[in-house]
Amino acid sequence: MDFLNLVSRLAKELDVEIPETDYPDMIDSLDALVNYLKHRAA
């Protein structure tokens, strides 16, 4: 549940939509999450 809370909060703060189907792309590491968010926010 912590992962979901983190993703939800980041999506809200960064004003980006993060579909559940993309969660596996982010869960491997913090770097993967940051890289994903850089691409979504661009």
TORKOL-4160 file (C-alpha; in steps of 0.2 Angstrom, whole numbers, padded with zeros to 4 digits, m for minus):
42
<pt num="1" X="0000" Y="0000" Z="0000"/>
<pt num="2" X="0014" Y="0012" Z="0003"/>
<pt num="3" X="0019" Y="0011" Z="m0015"/>
<pt num="4" X="0002" Y="0016" Z="m0020"/>
<pt num="5" X="0002" Y="0031" Z="m0008"/>
<pt num="6" X="0018" Y="0037" Z="m0015"/>
<pt num="7" X="0013" Y="0035" Z="m0033"/>
<pt num="8" X="m0004" Y="0044" Z="m0029"/>
<pt num="9" X="0005" Y="0058" Z="m0020"/>
<pt num="10" X="0018" Y="0061" Z="m0034"/>
<pt num="11" X="0004" Y="0061" Z="m0047"/>
<pt num="12" X="m0005" Y="0074" Z="m0038"/>
<pt num="13" X="0010" Y="0085" Z="m0034"/>
<pt num="14" X="0017" Y="0084" Z="m0052"/>
<pt num="15" X="0000" Y="0085" Z="m0060"/>
<pt num="16" X="0003" Y="0070" Z="m0071"/>
<pt num="17" X="m0008" Y="0055" Z="m0074"/>
<pt num="18" X="0000" Y="0038" Z="m0070"/>
<pt num="19" X="m0010" Y="0023" Z="m0076"/>
<pt num="20" X="m0009" Y="0007" Z="m0066"/>
<pt num="21" X="m0002" Y="m0002" Z="m0081"/>
<pt num="22" X="0014" Y="0008" Z="m0079"/>
<pt num="23" X="0017" Y="0003" Z="m0061"/>
<pt num="24" X="0028" Y="m0011" Z="m0066"/>
<pt num="25" X="0040" Y="0001" Z="m0075"/>
<pt num="26" X="0042" Y="0011" Z="m0059"/>
<pt num="27" X="0043" Y="m0002" Z="m0045"/>
<pt num="28" X="0061" Y="m0009" Z="m0049"/>
<pt num="29" X="0070" Y="0005" Z="m0041"/>
<pt num="30" X="0070" Y="0023" Z="m0036"/>
<pt num="31" X="0079" Y="0028" Z="m0052"/>
<pt num="32" X="0066" Y="0019" Z="m0062"/>
<pt num="33" X="0053" Y="0029" Z="m0054"/>
<pt num="34" X="0062" Y="0046" Z="m0056"/>
<pt num="35" X="0066" Y="0042" Z="m0074"/>
<pt num="36" X="0047" Y="0037" Z="m0077"/>
<pt num="37" X="0041" Y="0053" Z="m0069"/>
<pt num="38" X="0054" Y="0064" Z="m0079"/>
<pt num="39" X="0046" Y="0057" Z="m0096"/>
<pt num="40" X="0028" Y="0059" Z="m0090"/>
<pt num="41" X="0030" Y="0077" Z="m0084"/>
<pt num="42" X="0040" Y="0083" Z="m0100"/>
